[in-house]
Amino acid sequence: SSLKGTKGCGHAGPSVCVFLALLQGVLGVAFVHGSAFTASSSSSLLYGPDFLVPENVILVTFNYRLGAAGFLTLGSKVAPGNLGLTDTLLALQWIQEEISLFGGDPAHVTLFGQSAGSAIVTSHYLSPLSTDLFVNAIAQSGSVLSDWALISVAEGTRRAKVLAQGLGCNVTEDDLTLLSCLQKADINDV
């Protein structure tokens, strides 16, 4: 079965919010897809359940906001960034609250990810906000310490302003006005 939700969408809005897919078994396994933080999804044929569901696990895959919708920062409280990471935290919290309804044990959830998903897994492994939400972690092909996984707030802000300027926004405006301009842009142009 699959479940959809829009809780915790932040400034990106519900059209790009979290989507969860559950496939029933016994052991709880949550998979974070790779994407270079910009593309892909949990429904990719690369990440199908074919190998895990026959092994008696509950596989939970989920999407998170990518690109500017998920990781844009203006270096301020208006747009602090990492909404994609927040989406994954909300998915882990949901798994803790609901996995028992599918026969899983919330005390035995394994979190694993590939590439950018691996960086997210290791971010959660190190974060006090999420360490109680899973007991095992598998990081495939990267970590939060990989040079491609982190950028400075200054670099993130610079990239946001380059994007905003390309979309016709006035980058000298205050952050709230700049964010409003970005939100009005067609998602296909972003």
SULDA-V548471 format. One record per residue. N is the residue number from 1. SS is DSSP state (a for helix, b for strand, c for the rest). PSI is psi in degrees with one decimal (* if undefined). NEAR is the number of other C-alpha atoms within 8 Angstrom. Layout:
n:N ss:SS psi:PSI near:NEAR
n:N ss:SS psi:PSI near:NEAR
This chain:
n:1 ss:c psi:161.9 near:5
n:2 ss:b psi:150.3 near:6
n:3 ss:b psi:144.6 near:8
n:4 ss:b psi:148.7 near:7
n:5 ss:c psi:159.6 near:8
n:6 ss:c psi:13.2 near:8
n:7 ss:c psi:133.7 near:6
n:8 ss:c psi:33.9 near:7
n:9 ss:c psi:-13.9 near:12
n:10 ss:a psi:-149.9 near:6
n:11 ss:a psi:-8.0 near:6
n:12 ss:a psi:-21.8 near:11
n:13 ss:c psi:164.8 near:8
n:14 ss:a psi:-17.4 near:7
n:15 ss:a psi:-16.1 near:5
n:16 ss:a psi:31.5 near:9
n:17 ss:c psi:-170.5 near:16
n:18 ss:c psi:138.8 near:15
n:19 ss:b psi:131.7 near:10
n:20 ss:b psi:142.3 near:13
n:21 ss:b psi:130.5 near:10
n:22 ss:b psi:136.2 near:11
n:23 ss:b psi:125.0 near:10
n:24 ss:c psi:143.9 near:11
n:25 ss:c psi:-134.9 near:15
n:26 ss:c psi:-62.3 near:10
n:27 ss:b psi:134.8 near:11
n:28 ss:b psi:121.9 near:16
n:29 ss:b psi:123.1 near:12
n:30 ss:b psi:125.8 near:12
n:31 ss:b psi:131.3 near:12
n:32 ss:b psi:116.2 near:16
n:33 ss:c psi:154.7 near:16
n:34 ss:c psi:158.3 near:13
n:35 ss:c psi:1.5 near:11
n:36 ss:c psi:21.6 near:7
n:37 ss:c psi:15.3 near:10
n:38 ss:c psi:-25.2 near:7
n:39 ss:c psi:178.8 near:8
n:40 ss:c psi:-178.2 near:8
n:41 ss:c psi:170.2 near:10
n:42 ss:c psi:-14.2 near:10
n:43 ss:c psi:4.6 near:7
n:44 ss:c psi:143.6 near:8
n:45 ss:a psi:-23.3 near:5
n:46 ss:a psi:-27.1 near:4
n:47 ss:a psi:28.0 near:8
n:48 ss:c psi:162.6 near:8
n:49 ss:c psi:3.4 near:8
n:50 ss:c psi:-35.8 near:6
n:51 ss:c psi:-21.2 near:7
n:52 ss:c psi:-42.4 near:9
n:53 ss:a psi:-40.5 near:13
n:54 ss:a psi:-15.4 near:8
n:55 ss:a psi:14.9 near:7
n:56 ss:c psi:53.0 near:10
n:57 ss:b psi:160.0 near:13
n:58 ss:b psi:110.9 near:16
n:59 ss:b psi:123.8 near:15
n:60 ss:b psi:121.6 near:12
n:61 ss:b psi:152.8 near:13
n:62 ss:b psi:153.4 near:15
n:63 ss:c psi:159.2 near:13
n:64 ss:c psi:156.1 near:12
n:65 ss:c psi:138.5 near:13
n:66 ss:c psi:169.3 near:11
n:67 ss:a psi:-144.9 near:10
n:68 ss:a psi:-34.1 near:8
n:69 ss:a psi:-30.1 near:11
n:70 ss:a psi:-24.0 near:15
n:71 ss:a psi:5.3 near:13
n:72 ss:c psi:137.1 near:14
n:73 ss:c psi:144.0 near:13
n:74 ss:c psi:7.9 near:14
n:75 ss:c psi:24.6 near:11
n:76 ss:b psi:175.1 near:8
n:77 ss:c psi:-22.0 near:5
n:78 ss:c psi:-41.6 near:8
n:79 ss:b psi:79.7 near:12
n:80 ss:c psi:-17.4 near:10
n:81 ss:c psi:176.0 near:10
n:82 ss:c psi:30.9 near:10
n:83 ss:a psi:-30.1 near:11
n:84 ss:a psi:-40.4 near:12
n:85 ss:a psi:-38.8 near:10
n:86 ss:a psi:-39.8 near:8
n:87 ss:a psi:-43.0 near:14
n:88 ss:a psi:-33.4 near:11
n:89 ss:a psi:-44.3 near:10
n:90 ss:a psi:-38.5 near:9
n:91 ss:a psi:-42.5 near:11
n:92 ss:a psi:-39.2 near:12
n:93 ss:a psi:-42.0 near:9
n:94 ss:a psi:-44.1 near:9
n:95 ss:a psi:-44.8 near:9
n:96 ss:a psi:-40.1 near:10
n:97 ss:a psi:-29.1 near:8
n:98 ss:a psi:-15.4 near:8
n:99 ss:a psi:-28.9 near:13
n:100 ss:a psi:-26.6 near:10
n:101 ss:a psi:-17.3 near:6
n:102 ss:a psi:11.7 near:9
n:103 ss:c psi:6.5 near:10
n:104 ss:c psi:163.5 near:13
n:105 ss:c psi:114.6 near:11
n:106 ss:a psi:-18.0 near:13
n:107 ss:a psi:-2.3 near:6
n:108 ss:a psi:55.9 near:11
n:109 ss:b psi:131.7 near:14
n:110 ss:b psi:130.8 near:12
n:111 ss:b psi:127.2 near:14
n:112 ss:b psi:154.5 near:15
n:113 ss:b psi:163.0 near:17
n:114 ss:b psi:135.1 near:14
n:115 ss:c psi:-119.0 near:14
n:116 ss:a psi:-33.3 near:15
n:117 ss:a psi:-34.1 near:15
n:118 ss:a psi:-39.4 near:19
n:119 ss:a psi:-38.4 near:17
n:120 ss:a psi:-42.0 near:13
n:121 ss:a psi:-47.3 near:16
n:122 ss:a psi:-28.5 near:12
n:123 ss:a psi:-45.9 near:10
n:124 ss:a psi:-36.0 near:12
n:125 ss:a psi:-34.8 near:9
n:126 ss:a psi:-12.9 near:7
n:127 ss:c psi:130.9 near:8
n:128 ss:c psi:-16.3 near:7
n:129 ss:c psi:-21.8 near:6
n:130 ss:c psi:-3.6 near:11
n:131 ss:a psi:-24.8 near:11
n:132 ss:a psi:1.3 near:7
n:133 ss:a psi:-6.4 near:10
n:134 ss:c psi:160.2 near:14
n:135 ss:c psi:-22.9 near:11
n:136 ss:b psi:150.2 near:8
n:137 ss:b psi:138.2 near:11
n:138 ss:b psi:119.9 near:10
n:139 ss:b psi:112.6 near:14
n:140 ss:b psi:114.9 near:9
n:141 ss:c psi:48.6 near:7
n:142 ss:c psi:170.2 near:12
n:143 ss:c psi:173.7 near:15
n:144 ss:c psi:-18.7 near:11
n:145 ss:c psi:-4.5 near:8
n:146 ss:c psi:142.8 near:9
n:147 ss:c psi:-24.8 near:5
n:148 ss:c psi:-9.7 near:5
n:149 ss:c psi:-21.2 near:10
n:150 ss:c psi:140.7 near:8
n:151 ss:c psi:158.3 near:7
n:152 ss:c psi:160.4 near:6
n:153 ss:a psi:-39.4 near:9
n:154 ss:a psi:-43.3 near:7
n:155 ss:a psi:-39.9 near:8
n:156 ss:a psi:-41.1 near:13
n:157 ss:a psi:-41.6 near:12
n:158 ss:a psi:-45.9 near:8
n:159 ss:a psi:-39.3 near:8
n:160 ss:a psi:-40.1 near:12
n:161 ss:a psi:-34.2 near:10
n:162 ss:a psi:-45.1 near:8
n:163 ss:a psi:-48.9 near:9
n:164 ss:a psi:-43.8 near:14
n:165 ss:a psi:-41.6 near:10
n:166 ss:a psi:-24.6 near:7
n:167 ss:c psi:3.4 near:10
n:168 ss:c psi:13.3 near:6
n:169 ss:c psi:149.1 near:10
n:170 ss:c psi:108.4 near:8
n:171 ss:c psi:-4.4 near:8
n:172 ss:c psi:-4.8 near:4
n:173 ss:c psi:166.1 near:7
n:174 ss:c psi:162.8 near:6
n:175 ss:a psi:-38.5 near:10
n:176 ss:a psi:-43.1 near:7
n:177 ss:a psi:-41.2 near:8
n:178 ss:a psi:-44.8 near:13
n:179 ss:a psi:-41.2 near:10
n:180 ss:a psi:-42.1 near:8
n:181 ss:a psi:-44.6 near:10
n:182 ss:a psi:-39.2 near:10
n:183 ss:a psi:-26.4 near:8
n:184 ss:a psi:-13.6 near:6
n:185 ss:c psi:149.0 near:9
n:186 ss:c psi:130.8 near:6
n:187 ss:c psi:-28.6 near:5
n:188 ss:c psi:-22.7 near:4
n:189 ss:c psi:-22.8 near:6
n:190 ss:c psi:* near:8
